[in-house]
Amino acid sequence: MLGGGPADYPDGGDAVYADSPDPLFQDGFGIGPGCQSADIDALPPVRMREVAEAFADPGERNLYSPCSPALCGAFERIIDDVVN
């Protein structure tokens, strides 16, 4: 699943749940972004993370960040999980 975790999630980073320093973003979404890149401010994956982790193999993560500069690895893992 692609959700607003940090760009190095799942390979090292952990999801961030914090208020936004931008009051308009905070008022609009009630939380700060889980990741940011030049093109996106993604919300942290609260319920999506729970669903993804419910279907993950023990000790593995299956939630990937849309803020990652290269999504090829994420799509390869997602396809591999679906096929296998």
NORGIQUI-V620324 format. One record per helix or strand. SS is the DSSP state (2 for helix, 1 for strand). FROM is the first residue (numbers start at 1). TO is the last residue. If there is no record, write none. Layout:
ss | from | to
SS | FROM | TO
SS | FROM | TO
This chain:
ss | from | to
1 | 2 | 3
2 | 23 | 29
1 | 33 | 36
1 | 41 | 43
2 | 47 | 54
1 | 64 | 65
2 | 72 | 83
